[in-house]
Structures are given as C-alpha cells and as structure tokens.
Amino acid sequence: MPTSHADVVTEHASRYLQQLCKHWAHKFPVAFDSSHGTIDLSLGRAILDSDAGTLHIAVTADEAGSLERLETVVADHITRFAFREELI
C-alpha cells in the first residue's frame, strides 16, 4: 500500500495530534494518547506521533490513487487547527 511521511515542526505537536484524533473520532475508528494516534479514515490510515517539537505523520492509502487525496485531507485539517502559527 502506498505510504507517505511528513514532519511538522511545532511546539504544539501533542495538541494537534489530540485535536485531529478527537475531530475524527465521531466518524472513524481512532485510538490515541498524548504522543501517539491512529486514525482509520475511509481512504486509509493516518499514524501520528509527537515529540517535543515535531508532529510526525505517516499516511497509508488503501489504494494507490487515494494517497494524494489522503495527504491533502490530513494536511488541510492540521493547517486549520494550527491557524495561529506558520507551520514548517
């Protein structure tokens, strides 16, 4: 299955991880704590890990043609939650 990785430099990595997981928990299977989260979205799976200054994201699409859309969905949500800062 096609997979993509991204690292988002932010002091709020744990906060954004938890916000993403809580946001999608009403619609998709989600498991998370303050430093690790797994979200089983309709297009594939997102695995999130946070450390002191980085949110690590891995997305795995169910189908090759879905990877770009899955990346966009996750990135758009992170950008919305982090509207107060410029993400790297």
The first five atom37 places (N, CA, C, CB, O) and aatype in JSON, in Angstrom:
{
  "aatype": [12, 14, 16, 15, 8, 0, 3, 19, 19, 16, 6, 8, 0, 15, 1, 18, 10, 5, 5, 10, 4, 11, 8, 17, 0, 8, 11, 13, 14, 19, 0, 13, 3, 15, 15, 8, 7, 16, 9, 3, 10, 15, 10, 7, 1, 0, 9, 10, 3, 15, 3, 0, 7, 16, 10, 8, 9, 0, 19, 16, 0, 3, 6, 0, 7, 15, 10, 6, 1, 10, 6, 16, 19, 19, 0, 3, 8, 9, 16, 1, 13, 0, 13, 1, 6, 6, 10, 9],
  "atom_mask": [
    [1, 1, 1, 1, 1],
    [1, 1, 1, 1, 1],
    [1, 1, 1, 1, 1],
    [1, 1, 1, 1, 1],
    [1, 1, 1, 1, 1],
    [1, 1, 1, 1, 1],
    [1, 1, 1, 1, 1],
    [1, 1, 1, 1, 1],
    [1, 1, 1, 1, 1],
    [1, 1, 1, 1, 1],
    [1, 1, 1, 1, 1],
    [1, 1, 1, 1, 1],
    [1, 1, 1, 1, 1],
    [1, 1, 1, 1, 1],
    [1, 1, 1, 1, 1],
    [1, 1, 1, 1, 1],
    [1, 1, 1, 1, 1],
    [1, 1, 1, 1, 1],
    [1, 1, 1, 1, 1],
    [1, 1, 1, 1, 1],
    [1, 1, 1, 1, 1],
    [1, 1, 1, 1, 1],
    [1, 1, 1, 1, 1],
    [1, 1, 1, 1, 1],
    [1, 1, 1, 1, 1],
    [1, 1, 1, 1, 1],
    [1, 1, 1, 1, 1],
    [1, 1, 1, 1, 1],
    [1, 1, 1, 1, 1],
    [1, 1, 1, 1, 1],
    [1, 1, 1, 1, 1],
    [1, 1, 1, 1, 1],
    [1, 1, 1, 1, 1],
    [1, 1, 1, 1, 1],
    [1, 1, 1, 1, 1],
    [1, 1, 1, 1, 1],
    [1, 1, 1, 0, 1],
    [1, 1, 1, 1, 1],
    [1, 1, 1, 1, 1],
    [1, 1, 1, 1, 1],
    [1, 1, 1, 1, 1],
    [1, 1, 1, 1, 1],
    [1, 1, 1, 1, 1],
    [1, 1, 1, 0, 1],
    [1, 1, 1, 1, 1],
    [1, 1, 1, 1, 1],
    [1, 1, 1, 1, 1],
    [1, 1, 1, 1, 1],
    [1, 1, 1, 1, 1],
    [1, 1, 1, 1, 1],
    [1, 1, 1, 1, 1],
    [1, 1, 1, 1, 1],
    [1, 1, 1, 0, 1],
    [1, 1, 1, 1, 1],
    [1, 1, 1, 1, 1],
    [1, 1, 1, 1, 1],
    [1, 1, 1, 1, 1],
    [1, 1, 1, 1, 1],
    [1, 1, 1, 1, 1],
    [1, 1, 1, 1, 1],
    [1, 1, 1, 1, 1],
    [1, 1, 1, 1, 1],
    [1, 1, 1, 1, 1],
    [1, 1, 1, 1, 1],
    [1, 1, 1, 0, 1],
    [1, 1, 1, 1, 1],
    [1, 1, 1, 1, 1],
    [1, 1, 1, 1, 1],
    [1, 1, 1, 1, 1],
    [1, 1, 1, 1, 1],
    [1, 1, 1, 1, 1],
    [1, 1, 1, 1, 1],
    [1, 1, 1, 1, 1],
    [1, 1, 1, 1, 1],
    [1, 1, 1, 1, 1],
    [1, 1, 1, 1, 1],
    [1, 1, 1, 1, 1],
    [1, 1, 1, 1, 1],
    [1, 1, 1, 1, 1],
    [1, 1, 1, 1, 1],
    [1, 1, 1, 1, 1],
    [1, 1, 1, 1, 1],
    [1, 1, 1, 1, 1],
    [1, 1, 1, 1, 1],
    [1, 1, 1, 1, 1],
    [1, 1, 1, 1, 1],
    [1, 1, 1, 1, 1],
    [1, 1, 1, 1, 1]
  ],
  "atom_positions": [
    [[0.84, -1.18, 0.0], [0.0, 0.0, 0.0], [0.88, 1.25, 0.0], [-0.95, 0.0, 1.22], [1.9, 1.29, 0.69]],
    [[0.51, 2.25, -0.76], [1.32, 3.46, -0.83], [1.3, 4.25, 0.48], [0.83, 4.35, -1.96], [0.26, 4.43, 1.1]],
    [[2.48, 4.69, 0.88], [2.63, 5.41, 2.15], [3.41, 6.7, 1.93], [3.35, 4.53, 3.2], [4.27, 6.78, 1.06]],
    [[3.08, 7.7, 2.74], [3.75, 8.99, 2.69], [4.04, 9.43, 4.11], [2.88, 10.05, 1.93], [3.27, 9.14, 5.03]],
    [[5.15, 10.13, 4.3], [5.56, 10.61, 5.62], [5.78, 12.12, 5.58], [6.85, 9.89, 6.09], [6.23, 12.68, 4.58]],
    [[5.45, 12.76, 6.68], [5.71, 14.2, 6.82], [6.02, 14.51, 8.27], [4.49, 15.04, 6.33], [5.51, 13.86, 9.19]],
    [[6.85, 15.5, 8.48], [7.16, 16.0, 9.82], [6.76, 17.47, 9.86], [8.68, 15.81, 10.17], [7.16, 18.25, 9.0]],
    [[5.98, 17.84, 10.87], [5.53, 19.21, 11.04], [6.22, 19.76, 12.29], [3.96, 19.3, 11.17], [6.0, 19.27, 13.4]],
    [[7.05, 20.77, 12.1], [7.77, 21.37, 13.22], [6.83, 22.33, 13.94], [9.07, 22.11, 12.74], [6.39, 23.33, 13.37]],
    [[6.53, 22.01, 15.2], [5.64, 22.84, 16.0], [5.81, 22.5, 17.47], [4.17, 22.66, 15.57], [6.06, 21.35, 17.83]],
    [[5.68, 23.5, 18.32], [5.72, 23.27, 19.76], [4.41, 22.66, 20.26], [6.02, 24.58, 20.5], [4.32, 22.26, 21.42]],
    [[3.42, 22.6, 19.4], [2.1, 22.12, 19.8], [1.77, 20.76, 19.18], [1.04, 23.13, 19.41], [0.6, 20.47, 18.91]],
    [[2.77, 19.94, 18.96], [2.59, 18.65, 18.28], [1.57, 17.77, 19.0], [3.91, 17.93, 18.18], [0.68, 17.21, 18.35]],
    [[1.68, 17.64, 20.29], [0.75, 16.8, 21.04], [-0.68, 17.34, 20.96], [1.19, 16.69, 22.51], [-1.63, 16.58, 20.81]],
    [[-0.82, 18.65, 21.06], [-2.15, 19.27, 20.99], [-2.81, 18.97, 19.63], [-2.04, 20.79, 21.21], [-3.98, 18.59, 19.58]],
    [[-2.06, 19.14, 18.54], [-2.63, 18.92, 17.22], [-2.94, 17.44, 16.99], [-1.67, 19.43, 16.14], [-3.95, 17.11, 16.38]],
    [[-2.08, 16.56, 17.48], [-2.35, 15.13, 17.4], [-3.69, 14.81, 18.07], [-1.21, 14.33, 18.06], [-4.53, 14.12, 17.49]],
    [[-3.88, 15.31, 19.27], [-5.11, 15.02, 20.0], [-6.32, 15.68, 19.35], [-4.99, 15.49, 21.45], [-7.4, 15.09, 19.32]],
    [[-6.16, 16.89, 18.82], [-7.27, 17.56, 18.14], [-7.71, 16.79, 16.9], [-6.88, 18.98, 17.76], [-8.9, 16.6, 16.67]],
    [[-6.74, 16.33, 16.11], [-7.07, 15.55, 14.92], [-7.82, 14.28, 15.29], [-5.81, 15.21, 14.13], [-8.83, 13.94, 14.68]],
    [[-7.31, 13.58, 16.29], [-7.94, 12.33, 16.7], [-9.36, 12.56, 17.25], [-7.08, 11.63, 17.75], [-10.28, 11.82, 16.91]],
    [[-9.52, 13.56, 18.09], [-10.84, 13.85, 18.63], [-11.8, 14.29, 17.53], [-10.75, 14.94, 19.7], [-12.98, 13.91, 17.54]],
    [[-11.3, 15.07, 16.59], [-12.14, 15.56, 15.5], [-12.71, 14.41, 14.68], [-11.33, 16.49, 14.59], [-13.89, 14.43, 14.33]],
    [[-11.88, 13.41, 14.39], [-12.33, 12.31, 13.54], [-12.94, 11.14, 14.31], [-11.18, 11.81, 12.74], [-13.46, 10.21, 13.7]],
    [[-12.88, 11.18, 15.64], [-13.37, 10.06, 16.44], [-14.88, 9.82, 16.29], [-13.05, 10.29, 17.9], [-15.35, 8.7, 16.49]],
    [[-15.62, 10.86, 15.95], [-17.07, 10.69, 15.79], [-17.44, 9.97, 14.51], [-17.75, 12.04, 15.83], [-18.57, 9.5, 14.36]],
    [[-16.48, 9.87, 13.57], [-16.78, 9.31, 12.26], [-15.96, 8.08, 11.9], [-16.57, 10.36, 11.22], [-16.39, 7.25, 11.1]],
    [[-14.77, 7.96, 12.48], [-13.85, 6.87, 12.13], [-13.27, 6.23, 13.39], [-12.71, 7.4, 11.23], [-13.26, 6.84, 14.46]],
    [[-12.8, 4.98, 13.27], [-12.11, 4.35, 14.41], [-10.8, 5.09, 14.71], [-11.83, 2.85, 14.12], [-9.98, 5.3, 13.82]],
    [[-10.64, 5.46, 15.97], [-9.49, 6.25, 16.4], [-8.98, 5.7, 17.73], [-9.86, 7.76, 16.53], [-9.77, 5.32, 18.6]],
    [[-7.67, 5.67, 17.88], [-7.04, 5.34, 19.17], [-5.9, 6.34, 19.36], [-6.52, 3.84, 19.23], [-5.11, 6.56, 18.44]],
    [[-5.82, 6.93, 20.56], [-4.75, 7.92, 20.76], [-4.49, 8.17, 22.24], [-5.09, 9.23, 20.08], [-5.32, 7.91, 23.1]],
    [[-3.29, 8.69, 22.48], [-2.93, 9.28, 23.77], [-2.18, 10.56, 23.43], [-2.06, 8.28, 24.66], [-2.26, 11.02, 22.3]],
    [[-1.46, 11.13, 24.36], [-0.83, 12.43, 24.1], [0.35, 12.37, 23.12], [-0.36, 13.01, 25.39], [0.77, 13.41, 22.61]],
    [[0.88, 11.18, 22.85], [2.05, 11.11, 21.98], [1.9, 10.19, 20.77], [3.22, 10.66, 22.78], [2.8, 10.15, 19.93]],
    [[0.8, 9.47, 20.66], [0.6, 8.56, 19.54], [-0.88, 8.47, 19.19], [1.17, 7.16, 19.87], [-1.73, 8.41, 20.08]],
    [[-1.17, 8.46, 17.9], [-2.56, 8.32, 17.47], [-2.66, 7.55, 16.18], [0.0, 0.0, 0.0], [-1.77, 7.63, 15.33]],
    [[-3.75, 6.82, 16.03], [-4.05, 6.08, 14.81], [-5.48, 6.4, 14.41], [-3.84, 4.55, 15.0], [-6.4, 6.3, 15.23]],
    [[-5.67, 6.78, 13.15], [-6.99, 7.11, 12.64], [-7.22, 6.27, 11.39], [-7.11, 8.65, 12.33], [-6.45, 6.35, 10.43]],
    [[-8.27, 5.47, 11.39], [-8.62, 4.66, 10.22], [-9.68, 5.4, 9.41], [-9.14, 3.25, 10.66], [-10.88, 5.25, 9.63]],
    [[-9.2, 6.2, 8.47], [-10.07, 7.01, 7.62], [-10.63, 6.17, 6.47], [-9.3, 8.23, 7.07], [-10.18, 5.04, 6.25]],
    [[-11.58, 6.71, 5.76], [-12.19, 5.96, 4.66], [-11.2, 5.72, 3.51], [-13.41, 6.7, 4.14], [-11.37, 4.76, 2.75]],
    [[-10.2, 6.56, 3.36], [-9.21, 6.43, 2.29], [-7.98, 5.63, 2.7], [-8.79, 7.79, 1.81], [-7.19, 5.22, 1.85]],
    [[-7.8, 5.42, 4.02], [-6.61, 4.74, 4.51], [-6.38, 5.06, 5.98], [0.0, 0.0, 0.0], [-7.3, 5.43, 6.7]],
    [[-5.16, 4.92, 6.4], [-4.82, 5.1, 7.82], [-3.8, 6.22, 8.0], [-4.26, 3.8, 8.42], [-2.88, 6.38, 7.21]],
    [[-4.0, 7.0, 9.05], [-3.04, 8.02, 9.46], [-2.47, 7.63, 10.81], [-3.7, 9.44, 9.52], [-3.21, 7.31, 11.74]],
    [[-1.16, 7.64, 10.92], [-0.48, 7.36, 12.19], [0.28, 8.62, 12.57], [0.48, 6.11, 12.08], [1.09, 9.13, 11.79]],
    [[0.02, 9.11, 13.77], [0.59, 10.36, 14.25], [1.44, 10.1, 15.49], [-0.52, 11.39, 14.56], [1.03, 9.36, 16.39]],
    [[2.6, 10.7, 15.53], [3.46, 10.63, 16.71], [3.97, 12.03, 17.01], [4.64, 9.63, 16.51], [4.31, 12.78, 16.09]],
    [[4.03, 12.38, 18.28], [4.53, 13.71, 18.64], [5.71, 13.57, 19.59], [3.42, 14.56, 19.29], [5.78, 12.67, 20.42]],
    [[6.63, 14.52, 19.44], [7.71, 14.65, 20.41], [7.81, 16.13, 20.76], [9.08, 14.08, 19.85], [6.9, 16.9, 20.45]],
    [[8.86, 16.53, 21.39], [8.96, 17.89, 21.94], [8.72, 18.99, 20.92], [10.3, 18.09, 22.55], [8.17, 20.03, 21.28]],
    [[9.1, 18.81, 19.68], [8.94, 19.88, 18.72], [8.46, 19.49, 17.34], [0.0, 0.0, 0.0], [8.51, 20.28, 16.41]],
    [[7.98, 18.25, 17.21], [7.59, 17.78, 15.88], [6.4, 16.84, 15.95], [8.76, 17.08, 15.21], [6.3, 15.98, 16.82]],
    [[5.49, 17.02, 15.0], [4.4, 16.08, 14.78], [4.79, 15.24, 13.57], [3.02, 16.83, 14.55], [4.93, 15.76, 12.46]],
    [[4.97, 13.95, 13.79], [5.35, 13.02, 12.73], [4.08, 12.36, 12.21], [6.38, 11.94, 13.26], [3.27, 11.84, 12.98]],
    [[3.91, 12.37, 10.91], [2.69, 11.86, 10.29], [3.06, 10.84, 9.23], [1.85, 13.01, 9.68], [3.94, 11.08, 8.39]],
    [[2.39, 9.69, 9.26], [2.51, 8.7, 8.2], [1.09, 8.37, 7.74], [3.27, 7.41, 8.69], [0.24, 8.03, 8.55]],
    [[0.85, 8.48, 6.46], [-0.46, 8.11, 5.92], [-0.26, 6.97, 4.93], [-1.16, 9.33, 5.23], [0.66, 6.99, 4.11]],
    [[-1.12, 5.99, 5.02], [-1.09, 4.84, 4.13], [-2.46, 4.73, 3.46], [-0.73, 3.52, 4.89], [-3.47, 4.55, 4.13]],
    [[-2.47, 4.84, 2.16], [-3.71, 4.79, 1.4], [-4.11, 3.34, 1.13], [-3.57, 5.57, 0.07], [-3.26, 2.47, 0.95]],
    [[-5.41, 3.1, 1.09], [-5.92, 1.77, 0.76], [-5.66, 1.43, -0.7], [-7.41, 1.69, 1.06], [-5.48, 0.27, -1.05]],
    [[-5.65, 2.46, -1.55], [-5.42, 2.28, -2.98], [-4.42, 3.32, -3.46], [-6.75, 2.39, -3.78], [-4.35, 4.42, -2.91]],
    [[-3.65, 2.98, -4.47], [-2.61, 3.88, -4.98], [-3.16, 5.24, -5.37], [-1.91, 3.24, -6.17], [-2.52, 6.25, -5.12]],
    [[-4.33, 5.29, -5.97], [-4.9, 6.53, -6.43], [-5.43, 7.42, -5.32], [0.0, 0.0, 0.0], [-5.79, 8.57, -5.58]],
    [[-5.47, 6.93, -4.09], [-6.03, 7.69, -2.97], [-4.99, 8.41, -2.13], [-6.81, 6.77, -2.1], [-5.35, 9.2, -1.26]],
    [[-3.71, 8.15, -2.35], [-2.68, 8.7, -1.48], [-2.66, 10.22, -1.49], [-1.31, 8.18, -1.89], [-2.61, 10.85, -0.43]],
    [[-2.71, 10.83, -2.66], [-2.66, 12.29, -2.73], [-3.86, 12.91, -2.02], [-2.61, 12.76, -4.2], [-3.71, 13.91, -1.32]],
    [[-5.03, 12.34, -2.21], [-6.23, 12.87, -1.55], [-6.11, 12.72, -0.03], [-7.5, 12.13, -2.06], [-6.47, 13.64, 0.71]],
    [[-5.62, 11.58, 0.45], [-5.44, 11.35, 1.88], [-4.44, 12.36, 2.47], [-4.96, 9.91, 2.14], [-4.67, 12.9, 3.54]],
    [[-3.34, 12.59, 1.77], [-2.36, 13.59, 2.21], [-3.01, 14.97, 2.35], [-1.17, 13.66, 1.23], [-2.79, 15.68, 3.32]],
    [[-3.81, 15.32, 1.36], [-4.46, 16.63, 1.35], [-5.45, 16.77, 2.5], [-5.18, 16.86, 0.03], [-5.48, 17.81, 3.16]],
    [[-6.24, 15.75, 2.74], [-7.23, 15.8, 3.82], [-6.54, 16.01, 5.17], [-8.08, 14.5, 3.84], [-6.95, 16.86, 5.95]],
    [[-5.5, 15.24, 5.44], [-4.8, 15.35, 6.71], [-4.09, 16.71, 6.82], [-3.77, 14.2, 6.87], [-4.18, 17.37, 7.85]],
    [[-3.41, 17.12, 5.76], [-2.7, 18.41, 5.79], [-3.65, 19.58, 5.98], [-1.9, 18.59, 4.5], [-3.36, 20.51, 6.73]],
    [[-4.8, 19.54, 5.3], [-5.77, 20.63, 5.45], [-6.28, 20.75, 6.87], [-6.94, 20.42, 4.5], [-6.46, 21.86, 7.38]],
    [[-6.52, 19.62, 7.52], [-7.01, 19.65, 8.9], [-5.94, 20.18, 9.85], [-7.45, 18.26, 9.34], [-6.24, 20.98, 10.74]],
    [[-4.7, 19.76, 9.67], [-3.63, 20.26, 10.53], [-3.48, 21.78, 10.35], [-2.28, 19.54, 10.21], [-3.32, 22.51, 11.32]],
    [[-3.54, 22.22, 9.12], [-3.42, 23.65, 8.83], [-4.54, 24.44, 9.5], [-3.43, 23.9, 7.32], [-4.3, 25.52, 10.03]],
    [[-5.75, 23.9, 9.48], [-6.87, 24.58, 10.13], [-6.68, 24.67, 11.64], [-8.18, 23.85, 9.82], [-6.93, 25.71, 12.24]],
    [[-6.23, 23.58, 12.25], [-6.03, 23.57, 13.7], [-4.87, 24.48, 14.11], [-5.78, 22.15, 14.2], [-4.86, 25.0, 15.23]],
    [[-3.91, 24.66, 13.23], [-2.7, 25.44, 13.55], [-2.74, 26.83, 12.93], [-1.45, 24.71, 13.08], [-1.7, 27.39, 12.59]],
    [[-3.93, 27.38, 12.77], [-4.06, 28.66, 12.07], [-3.31, 29.8, 12.75], [-5.52, 29.01, 11.96], [-3.04, 30.82, 12.11]],
    [[-2.98, 29.67, 14.03], [-2.29, 30.74, 14.75], [-0.78, 30.76, 14.53], [-2.58, 30.62, 16.22], [-0.1, 31.68, 14.97]],
    [[-0.26, 29.74, 13.85], [1.18, 29.7, 13.64], [1.5, 29.3, 12.2], [1.85, 28.72, 14.63], [0.68, 28.71, 11.5]],
    [[2.7, 29.64, 11.79], [3.16, 29.24, 10.47], [3.91, 27.92, 10.61], [4.07, 30.33, 9.83], [4.94, 27.84, 11.28]],
    [[3.37, 26.89, 9.99], [3.97, 25.57, 10.11], [5.08, 25.39, 9.09], [2.92, 24.49, 9.94], [5.05, 25.95, 7.99]],
    [[6.06, 24.58, 9.49], [7.19, 24.27, 8.61], [7.07, 22.83, 8.18], [8.56, 24.53, 9.32], [7.92, 22.34, 7.43]]
  ]
}
